[in-house]
Amino acid sequence: MRIQKGMTLVEMLLGQLLGVLIIGGLLSLVPPAIALLNSNNAVSLLQENARLGVDSLDRLIQQAGYGGCHTGKNHAAVIRQDAPGVSQRLANWAFHRFMIRGLDAAEVSEATALFGRDWINSRYQFADQPVGDLLLVQSSAEEEWELSVHRPELQTLVLDTATSYIAPGTVLRIADCQHSATFQVAGSSVETVGGYSGNIRISYGAEDSANCTSTLPHPWDGAGSELVLLGAGAATHCGEENPGSGFLPYQFPAGSQVMPLASTLLYIGRHRDTGEPGLYRMDIARSSARPYTEAIVEGVENMRFLYGIDDDADGSPNRWLVASGVNQYPDQWDHVVAVQTWLLLRTPIGRGRAKHTHSLHFPDNRGDLVDCRTPNADPGACPFDTEASAEAAYFRRVIERTFYLRNRGTS
């Protein structure tokens, strides 16, 4: 009978030691693998946010100035700025005819005058050290109705639409390819014609309406003759010289386009709970109600715009200015044909020490490029310290795009 020998104690200990070494080696690979996975996920999210930010700006800027078939300057905003219920924020800009306007981050006093100190303190990223330009875009909303009849003597419009109600205070634009006007709805009701109730009658001349009377040149008459356009009567003219009784109200023809007005503000804000920066939008001109604010893209730390000015009417920019440069001569806004845009983005969560091998050049308040990887970089361009361990953990990227305005009307 043969004696069966098992493993000796030494062999068993050596085997266990070898197993521990193999398992330890494998486990040592886990943290780097997890870190790499997290980094890849963060970079992928950064790239997705960059794409979303560019798409959002492209869509909004391309829509700027759309007003139906009329995009020229024969336009009147017939809303009294001193009317009850019209906030200073709305009165200052939402009811005027423009395509696009901008403010630099440094123009805090101008932004405060436009939007109010309450908004600056609660919504804007830094009240004491603002970061990020402001971009204001005005256009007609995608929803559109057809005018059935305009009764200027009754100060009413009848629209061919299945919509049964348009709230008082809603801001509308009407256009007939020669004239356009912006006004506020005073009331609405269903209009029944021949037993058919597919129309809605809106009024714009009630005593509590914010509308006034304005004048407008003939688009075909170089002599400068004027027509009274919409409005609630000579007693409430829009701050102009009273046109008197010699002018007849302008009647928009059937088939004119009627659209809600959309005025949108883009800015850099911070989440009120987490403090994370992001690109925000505020829609303020559909009605006189409280503005609606929403976050569009998370992780956007800064935003800068340069505006291309067309001096010779050939459709191409001759020079580029920051918003404060354009605001020195406000008529220049009518000659902006392109917007050059920079976004500075970071990953939502820092993962280790990020190494930036790509460029992090971003414009300062003068439009000059600053390298954000250098110590003590201009905080107006780079609102972070790359040497600080907490900030160095974030991956960052600068996205630059140029958008051309497609609804620039005749001047």
Secondary structure, DSSP 8 states (H G I E B T S, - for coil): --------HHHHHHHHHHHHHHHHHHHHTHHHHHHHHHHHHHHHHHHHHHHHHHHHHHHHHHHTT--TT--SS-EEE-B-TTSTT--HHIIIIITS--SEEEE-TT-HHHHHHHH-HHHHHHTBS-SSS--S-EEEEEEE-S--EEEEEEETTTTEEEEE-S-----TT-EEEEE-SS-EEEEE--EEEEEEETTEEEEEEEE---TT--B-BEEEE-TT-TT--EEEES-S-GGGB-SS---TTSS-B----TT-EEEEEEEEEEEEEE-TTT--EEEEEEE--SSSS--EEEEEEETEEEEEEEEEE-SSSSSS-SEEE-HHHHHTSGGGGGGEEEEEEEEEEE-SS--S-----S--EEE-TTS-EEETTSTT--TTT--S-TTSHHHHTS-EEEEEEEEE-S-----
